[in-house]
Each structure stands twice: as C-alpha cells, then as structure tokens.
Amino acid sequence: MPNQIKICGLTTPETIAASIDAGATHIGLNFYPPSPRFVSVSTAAQIVSNIGNEISKVGVFVDATDGFIEQNLRAGALDILQLHGKETPDRVREVKAKFGLPVWKVLSVETAEDVTKAVRYADVADFLLFDTKTPKGALPGGMGLGFDWGLLEAYDGALPWGLAGGLTPENVAEAIRQTGTTLVDTSSGVETAPGIKDVDLIAAFCKAAREA
Ligand SMILES: O=C(O)c1ccccc1NCC(=O)[C@H](O)[C@H](O)COP(=O)(O)O
C-alpha cells in the first residue's frame, strides 16, 4: 500500500487543493486557538466546502470539551478526530463513543517510556500518532521539532501508528525507511513561516513520501 500522507494545519482552499493534487491522503484542520494554524468554525466550513471524499479530514483538538468538538466537527465535516493534548484513555474512549468517529491519539515522545505508554490506549484509540514532545510552554505540536526515531523500536503494540515531528521534503523518505511507518504527518516542514503553507513544498513532501 502506498504511504499515507497527512498535511496538517491547512487554512486555505488553495493549499487544500494542492495537497489533494499532490497525493496527500489526509488533511489536518487545527482547532486549537493558540496555534498559528487555527481555523474558526466559519473558516473551516468555507475551506472544506468544495472537497469530496478524495481526502480524509482530520480535526486537531487539544484537551477540548465535547461542545467545542461538536461545533467544529460539523463545520469541518470531519472524518477523524486527532486528540493532541493530555487526554487520558478514559477521555479517548468517551470521545469515540460520543462522536462515533475514528480517534487518533497523539503520543509526545522524548524517551522510550513515552513510546511504551502507548499500550494504555490500545483498546480505546483507532490509531496512534507519535510526535515530538515539545518544550514546556510551547505548543504541543507544529513546532518543526523531530525526535530520535530509534525510540519507536520500543513500540510493540497492535494499533496502527504514524510519525510526525520535524518531517520535511528532505528527511521524510529517510524517516519512512528507518521507522517503517505507513503514515507521515507534517506541518512546519511545508511552510515558509508559521501557518503559511507553500504549495511547492507540499508537492515536494508528497512526492518524496510517495516514492519512498
Ligand atoms: O500545528 C500546530 O500548530 C499544532 C498546535 C497544537 C497541537 C497540534 C498541532 N499540530 C498537529 C500536527 O499534527 C502537526 O502536523 C504535528 O505536530 C507535526 O508538526 P511539525 O513538527 O511542525 O511538522
């Protein structure tokens, strides 16, 4: 199966169209207000209005309430919920039961222990996304920081998983080769400044990931 590719933090119809044209399989809409990639309910509704079923729409939430998830889920016509905060296994179970959508739980990685903790989500999440643990006080994602991919050898769970954190057109093929991941996710790596996506970088990232 070809590698799956998520381009995260899209805020315009043009960069969504470029992601689809480049062969991305998922787009991420960021619903965390402090993020430079945040989209409001009205922007989310507007930028997805012309998309069909050709790409999966992933909503990124950080410790969000049910009400907040609900309003954005409708606006973005979301297919998948990505929980990128400190959500416990019980909270992941609750979100999945309430909204009936696949849930991706993000695990922030700095040590092998962060990877082995994934087992706690085995029965409640549909997919795990291993991302870099960011510095205290920084955004929990989208910082363009990578981690030691070798730590993923500590993962022996059954849930499918993907890789995020500092991936770029230059390093994504090597990341796939080294880790064996079947899904790669990028945000900063296809931007010219925080929140400003570049269609050429999106194309280059997808090409490198598809051909890896
Ligand atoms: O991108 C953000 O601004 C962000 C903020 C808060 C939580 C999650 C966020 N992004 C989620 C993603 O899935 C990113 O693609 C992932 O963290 C990788 O980002 P990057 O290292 O910049 O490629």
PDBQT file of the ligand as one rigid body, heavy atoms in Angstrom, charges set to zero:
ROOT
HETATM    1  O1  LIG A 301       0.434  22.630  14.259  1.00  0.00    +0.000 OA
HETATM    2  C1  LIG A 301       0.079  23.184  15.298  1.00  0.00    +0.000 C 
HETATM    3  O2  LIG A 301       0.121  24.419  15.419  1.00  0.00    +0.000 OA
HETATM    4  C2  LIG A 301      -0.405  22.368  16.445  1.00  0.00    +0.000 A 
HETATM    5  C3  LIG A 301      -0.691  23.021  17.629  1.00  0.00    +0.000 A 
HETATM    6  C4  LIG A 301      -1.164  22.307  18.712  1.00  0.00    +0.000 A 
HETATM    7  C5  LIG A 301      -1.359  20.934  18.616  1.00  0.00    +0.000 A 
HETATM    8  C6  LIG A 301      -1.079  20.274  17.434  1.00  0.00    +0.000 A 
HETATM    9  C7  LIG A 301      -0.598  20.955  16.343  1.00  0.00    +0.000 A 
HETATM   10  N1  LIG A 301      -0.287  20.300  15.162  1.00  0.00    +0.000 N 
HETATM   11  C8  LIG A 301      -0.621  18.922  14.983  1.00  0.00    +0.000 C 
HETATM   12  C9  LIG A 301       0.039  18.143  13.925  1.00  0.00    +0.000 C 
HETATM   13  O3  LIG A 301      -0.467  17.059  13.613  1.00  0.00    +0.000 OA
HETATM   14  C10 LIG A 301       1.371  18.536  13.332  1.00  0.00    +0.000 C 
HETATM   15  O4  LIG A 301       1.366  18.170  11.985  1.00  0.00    +0.000 OA
HETATM   16  C11 LIG A 301       2.474  17.759  14.058  1.00  0.00    +0.000 C 
HETATM   17  O5  LIG A 301       2.573  18.223  15.376  1.00  0.00    +0.000 OA
HETATM   18  C12 LIG A 301       3.851  17.924  13.367  1.00  0.00    +0.000 C 
HETATM   19  O6  LIG A 301       4.199  19.261  13.291  1.00  0.00    +0.000 OA
HETATM   20  P1  LIG A 301       5.607  19.691  12.632  1.00  0.00    +0.000 P 
HETATM   21  O7  LIG A 301       6.683  19.219  13.535  1.00  0.00    +0.000 OA
HETATM   22  O8  LIG A 301       5.538  21.175  12.533  1.00  0.00    +0.000 OA
HETATM   23  O9  LIG A 301       5.670  19.047  11.288  1.00  0.00    +0.000 OA
ENDROOT
TORSDOF 0
